Amino acid sequence: MDSNKRIHLIVDIAKLMITILVSCGLVTAIVLGTSTEPMNAFFSFFIGPFTSFRRIGNIVEAAAPLMFTALAVILIFGAGQFSMIAEGAFFIGTLGAMMVATSVPLPTGIHSAVALLVAAAMGAAAALIPALLKMKWQVSEVVTSLMLNYIIQFFAIYMVSYYFREISSSSLASIAFLDTSLLPVIIGGTRIHGGILLGIVLCLFTYFLLFHTTFGMKLRIVGNNPRFANYSGIKVTQIMVVSQVIAGALAGAGGGAELLGMYNRFKWTSSPGYGWTGIAVALLARNNPLLVPLAALFMGYLNVGANIMARNSDVSSEVVKIIQGVMILMIAAEALLKKWKQRMIVEAAKAETGMKGAAK
């Protein structure tokens, strides 16, 4: 890793730590200002998630789907696009995985792999729609992706309700998944499943794609300056479309992994919101795929702590939404640690120049 990359990574980690500390301070202020039993609320929020092995597992489980959607957001935003299709791609991925898990008998291992591939393909197809509309007719990807998310949500629920529903169930639920399609639990006493390992592998893959391939270099150039990229001979629209398709595949695979790892039926009556939270995780990770697992774990910790606090005290779990908003504002503040970063870059450049002079 060269000095500039090392400096950027150090500054990103420092910003992440500052954001986490400020978020914890915000929780403290809210609890002190609203709760009649603040010590109980503090204990439930900050310590509650670590009071049992099962609750620690809950943090990891909550982080798992956020890794996939955060990676999708990083690719989309990295290409200079503002598509919000990660939410819809995730949900359509659950539909694809459900269809394979209920209707296509296959051997163990192969079954779940095929279900995840179908989920990824459906997520990619969903992301392709706003990308093509932007490429062909310059239709805003923000508008089309937001509207498409609702179409996907109701289409998936329609498919479950009329073609895959368990008739004997009193609520909306699909027929049971075949056992061969389920992802294995990798840590006993929890529901930590194989999809989490897949998420970590995809974080490494996305980092390699962005920073160690020609495609990744072109994507970052397009995201930083599309006009310069166009003058350089880069096919800007092609890069934008391909990046969104890959992002949709990642989010779709995340939907399939979440469904097959955590459930044995499709039971959602609305979109779970992992695509929206994935935006906060991507920003918290400073669009660095290597920091996504850490950011997702922190967000999972917040959610688990807020749920425990809501059950055990008089503070609502909605406090997490406030924290997420503040985090996004802090992350968007480019001036944070800017002078420190510049000083480190200057010192590294001087050191490198001195070493070259000594070598001569």
SEKOL-771578 format. One record per atom (N, C-alpha, C): y, z, x. Coordinates in steps of 0.2 Angstrom, whole numbers, plus 5000, padded with zeros to 4 digits. Layout:
SEKOL-771578
YZX;...
END
This chain:
SEKOL-771578
499450005004;500050005000;500650005004;501149955004;501749955008;502250005006;502750015010;503250075009;503550065002;503750005000;504150004994;503650024988;503049994988;502650014982;502450094982;502450124988;502350194989;502850234986;503550204987;504150244985;504150234977;504050174975;504050164968;503550214964;502950214967;502450264964;502650334964;502950354970;503150424970;503750444965;504150394965;504750404960;504450404953;504050364951;503750354944;503350424943;502950454947;502650514946;503150574945;503650574949;504150624949;504550614942;504650554940;504950554933;504550574928;503850564928;503350584924;503350664923;503350694929;503350764929;503950794926;504550764928;505150794925;505150784917;504950724915;504850714908;504450764904;503850784907;503350834905;503750894904;504050914910;504350984910;504950984904;505350934904;505850934898;505550944891;504950904891;504650904884;504350974882;504051014887;503851074886;504451124885;505051114888;505651154887;505851144880;505851074877;506051064870;505551094865;504951104867;504451134862;504651214862;504851234867;505051304868;505651324863;506151274864;506751284860;506651274853;506251224851;506151214844;505751274841;505251304844;504851364842;505351424841;505751434846;506151494846;506651494840;506851424839;507351414834;507151414827;506451404826;506151394819;505651444817;505251474822;504651514820;504851584820;504551624815;504551694814;504051724819;503551694821;503051714826;503051674832;503551674836;503551624842;503051634847;502851694848;502351704853;501651674851;501451684845;500851654842;500851574843;501451544841;501551474841;501551444848;501851484853;501851464860;501051464863;500751514861;500051524864;499651464861;499751454854;499351404851;499451334854;500051324855;500251254858;500151244865;500351294869;500251284877;499551304879;499251354877;498651374879;498051354874;498151354868;497651334863;497151284865;497451224868;496951164869;496551184875;496651234879;496151254884;495751314883;495751344877;495351404875;494651394874;494451334874;493651314873;493551244877;492951244879;492751174881;492751124876;492651134870;492651084865;493351064864;493851104864;494551084864;494851044870;494551064875;494751024881;494450954880;493850944877;493550884875;494050844870;494350884866;494750854861;495350814864;495550844870;496150814873;495950744876;495350744879;495150684882;494950634876;494650654871;494550614865;495150584862;495650624862;496350594859;496650544864;496550554870;496850514875;496550444875;495850434874;495450374875;495750314871;495950314865;496250254862;496950234864;497250284867;497950274869;497950234875;497450244880;497450204886;497350134884;497050114879;496950034878;497550014875;497850044870;498550014867;499050024872;499050074877;499650074882;499550014887;498949994889;498849944893;499049874890;498949874883;499149814880;499949804880;500249864879;500949864878;501249844885;500949874891;501149854897;501149784899;500649744897;500549674898;501149634894;501149654888;501649624883;502349634886;502549694887;503249704889;503349684896;502849684900;502849654907;503049584907;502849544902;503049474901;503649464898;504049514897;504649504893;504649494886;504049514883;504049504876;504049574872;504249574866;504249634862;503849634856;503249604857;502749604851;502449674850;502449694844;502149754842;501449754839;501049704842;500449684839;499849734841;500049774846;499449814848;499149854843;499549884838;499349914832;498849874828;499049814826;498649774822;498049754826;498049734833;497549714837;496949764837;497249834838;496749884838;496349894831;496749884826;496449894819;495949834818;496149774819;495649724818;495049724823;495149754828;494549774833;494049814830;494349864826;493849914823;493449874817;493749824814;493449784809;492849744812;493049714818;492549674821;491949714824;492049774827;491549814829;491149834823;491449854817;491049874812;490649824809;490849764809;490449704806;489849694810;489849704817;489249694821;488849754821;489149814821;488749874821;488349884814;488549854809;488249864803;487749804801;487849744804;487549684801;487149644806;487149664813;486849624818;486449664822;485749674820;485249714824;485149684831;485249734836;485249714843;484949774847;484649764853;484449824857;485049864859;484849924860;485349974863;485649954869;486249964870;486649944875;486949874874;486549824873;486749754871;487149754865;486949794860;487249804853;487949824854;488049874857;488749904858;489249854862;488949824867;489249774871;489549714867;489049694863;489249634859;489749654854;489749714851;490249744846;490849744849;490949774855;491549774859;491849704861;491449664862;491649594864;491949564858;491649574852;491849544846;492549574844;492549644845;493249674844;493749654848;493649634854;494149614859;494349544857;493849504855;494049434853;494449434847;494349474842;494749474836;495449504837;495449554842;496149574844;496549524848;496249484852;496549424855;496749374850;496349364845;496549314840;497149334836;497149404834;497749434831;498449424835;498349434842;498949434846;499149364847;498749314846;498849244847;499349224842;499349244836;499749224831;500449224832;500749284833;501449294835;501649254841;501149254846;501349224852;501449144851;501049114847;501049044846;501649024841;501849074837;502449064833;503049064837;503049104842;503649114846;503649054851;503049024853;503048974858;503248904854;503048894848;503148834844;503748824841;503948884837;504548884833;505048934835;505048974840;505449024842;505549074837;505049094833;505049144828;505049214832;505449254830;505449324834;504749354833;504449374839;503849404839;503849474837;504449504837;504549574834;504449574827;504749524823;504649524816;503949504814;503649444817;503049424815;502449474817;502549514822;502049564824;502049624819;502649644817;502649694813;502349684806;502549624804;502249604797;501549594797;501349564803;500549544804;500149614804;500449664807;500149724807;499949754800;500349744795;500249764788;499649714785;499749654787;499249604784;498549624787;498549634793;497849654796;497549724793;498049774792;497849834790;497449824783;497849794778;497549784771;496949734771;496949684776;496349644776;495749674778;495849724783;495249764785;495049804780;495449844777;495249884771;494949844765;495249784764;494949744759;494149724761;494049704767;493449684769;492949744768;493149804770;492649864770;492549884763;493049874758;493049894751;492549854747;492549784749;492249734745;491549704748;491449714754;490949684758;490449734762;490749784764;490349834768;490349904766;490549914760;490649984757;490050014756;489950084757;489350124755;489550144748;489150114743;489250114736;489150194734;488750224737;488550294735;489150344737;489550324741;490150364744;490650374739;490950434738;491450444734;492150424736;492250414743;492850394746;492650324750;493250294752;493150234756;492750244762;492150214763;491750224769;491350164769;491250134775;490750084776;490050104776;489550064776;488850074777;488750104784;488250144785;488150174791;488050124797;488350134803;488150094809;487450104811;487150054814;486550054817;486550104823;486050144824;486150184830;486150154836;485950094837;485950054843;486650034845;487150034840;487750014841;488250064844;488050134843;488550184845;488550194852;489150214855;489250224862;489050294863;488650304869;488350364871;488950424872;488750484871;489150544873;488950554880;489450564884;489350564892;489450644894;489750684890;489750754892;489550794886;488950834886;488750874881;489150924879;489150944872;489650994869;490250964867;490350894868;491050864866;490850794863;491350764861;491250694859;491550644864;491550664870;491850614875;491350564876;491450504875;491050444875;491150394880;490650344880;490750294885;491350254885;491650244879;492250204879;492850234883;492850294885;493350324889;493250294896;492650294899;492450254905;492750184905;492650154900;492850084899;493650084899;493950124896;494650134897;494950134904;494650184908;494850194915;494650134919;494150094918;493950034921;494549984920;494749974913;495249924911;495949944914;496050014915;496650024919;496649994926;496150004929;496049974936;496049904936;495749874931;495749794930;496449774929;496849804925;497549784923;497949794929;497849844933;498249854939;498149794944;497549784945;497349724949;497649664947;497549654940;497849594937;498549584938;498949634937;499649634938;499949624945;499649664950;499849674956;499449634962;498949604960;498549574966;498249504964;498549474959;498349404957;498949364956;498849304957;499449254956;499649254949;499249264944;499449264937;499849334936;499749384939;500149444938;500749434941;500849404947;501449394950;501949344946;501649294943;501949254938;502249294932;501749334930;501949374924;502549414925;502549454931;503149494932;503749454933;503749394936;504349354937;504549334931;504149314926;504349294919;504649354916;504349404916;504649464913;505349484916;505449474922;506049494925;506649444924;506449384925;506949334924;506649264922;506549254916;506149194913;506549124915;507149134916;507549064918;507349054925;507349104930;507249084936;506449064937;506049094933;505349074933;505249004931;505648984926;505648914924;505848864929;506348884932;506648834938;506148834944;505748894944;505248894950;504648854948;504548824943;503948784941;503448824937;503548884936;503048924932;503048904925;502548904922;502448884914;502548944910;503248954909;503449024906;503049034899;503048984895;502748994888;502049014889;501748974893;500948984894;500849054896;501249084901;501149154904;501249204898;501749194894;501949234889;501349234883;501049184882;500549174877;499949214880;499749194886;499149214889;499149294890;499749324892;499849394892;499749424886;499949404880;499849434874;499149424871;498849374873;498149364871;497749414875;497849424881;497449474885;497649544882;498249554881;498449624878;498049634871;498049584867;497749594861;496949604862;496649574867;495949594868;495849664871;496349684875;496249754877;496349804871;496849794867;496949834861;496349834856;496049774855;495449764851;494849794853;494749794860;494149824863;494249904862;494949924862;495049994861;494850024854;495049974849;494849994842;494049994842;493749954845;492949954844;492750014848;492950034854;492750084857;492850154853;493450154850;493550224847;493150224841;493050174837;492550174831;491850194833;491550154838;490850164840;490750234844;491250254847;491250314850;491350384846;491750374841;491950434837;491650444830;491450384828;491250384821;490550344820;490250354814;489650324813;489750274806;490350274804;490550234798;491250214799;491550164796;492250154796;492450194790;492950234791;493250284786;493950274785;494350234789;495050234789;495350204783;495750234779;496150204774;496850184775;497050194782;497650164784;497650164792;498050134795;498050124802;498250184805;497850204811;497950274814;498550284818;498950224819;499550234823;499450234831;498850224833;498750224840;499250164844;499350114841;499750064844;500450084845;500750124840;501450144841;501450204846;500950244846;500950294851;500850264858;500450214859;500350174865;500950154868;501450144864;502150124867;502450184871;502350244868;502650304871;502250314878;501550304877;501150314883;501350264889;501450204887;501650154892;502250164895;502750184891;503450204894;503350264899;502950314896;502850374900;502550364907;502050314907;501750294913;502150244917;502750234915;503250184919;502950124920;502550094915;502250034915;501750024921;501550074923;501050074929;500350094926;499850044926;499250054923;498850114927;498950124933;498650184936;498850254934;499450254931;499750314928;499550324920;499250274917;499150274910;498650334908;498050344912;497650394910;497950464910;498450474915;498750544915;499250544909;499650494908;500050494902;499750504896;499150464895;498750474889;498450544888;498250574893;498050644893;498550694891;499150684894;499750724892;499850714884;499850654882;499950644875;499450674870;498850664873;498250694869;498350774869;498550804875;498650874875;499250894870;499750854869;500250874865;499950874857;499650824856;499350814849;498850874847;498450884852;497950934851;498251004850;498751014855;499151084854;499551084848;499851034846;500251034840;499751044834;499251014833;498751034828;498551104828;498351134833;498151204834;498751244831;499351234834;499951274832;500051264824;499951204821;500051204814;499551244810;498951244813;498451284809;498551364810;498851384816;498851454817;499551484817;500051444815;500751474815;501151434810;501751454810;502251424804;502651364807;502451334813;502751274815;502351214814;502651164811;502351104809;502151054815;501551024815;501350974820;501850914821;502250904817;502750854817;503250864823;503250914826;503650934832;503450874838;502850854838;502650804843;503050744842;503150724836;503550664835;504250664838;504550724838;505250744841;505150734848;504650764851;504550764858;504450694861;504050654857;503950584859;504650544859;505050554854;505750524854;506150544860;506150604862;506550624868;506250604874;505550594875;505250564881;505450494882;505450454876;505650384877;506350384879;506850424876;507550424879;507550434886;507250484888;507250504895;506950454900;506450424898;506150364902;506550304902;506950294897;507350234897;507950244901;508150314903;508650324907;508550304915;508750244916;508650214923;508950254928;509550284927;509850324932;509550384935;509050404931;508650464933;508250454940;508450494945;508150494952;508350424955;508850384953;509050324956;509250334963;509650384964;509950394971;509450414976;508950454973;508450474978;507950414979;507850374975;507450314976;507750274981;508450264980;508750214985;508750244992;508850314992;508850344999;508250335002;507650344999;507050335001;506850265004;507150215000;507050145002;507450135008;508050155009;508450145015;508150175021;507950235020;507550275026;506950235028;506550215023;505950175025;506150115029;506650075026;506850015030;507150025037;507450085038;507750105045;507150115049;506650155046;506050175050;505650115052;505650065048;505250005049;505649965054;506249955054;506649925059;506649955066;506650015066;506550055072;505850045075;505350035071;504650025074;504649955077;504949905073;504949835076;505349835082;505849865083;506249865089;505949895095;505549955093;505149985099;504649935101;504349905096;503749855098;503949805103;504649775102;504849725106;505049755113;
END
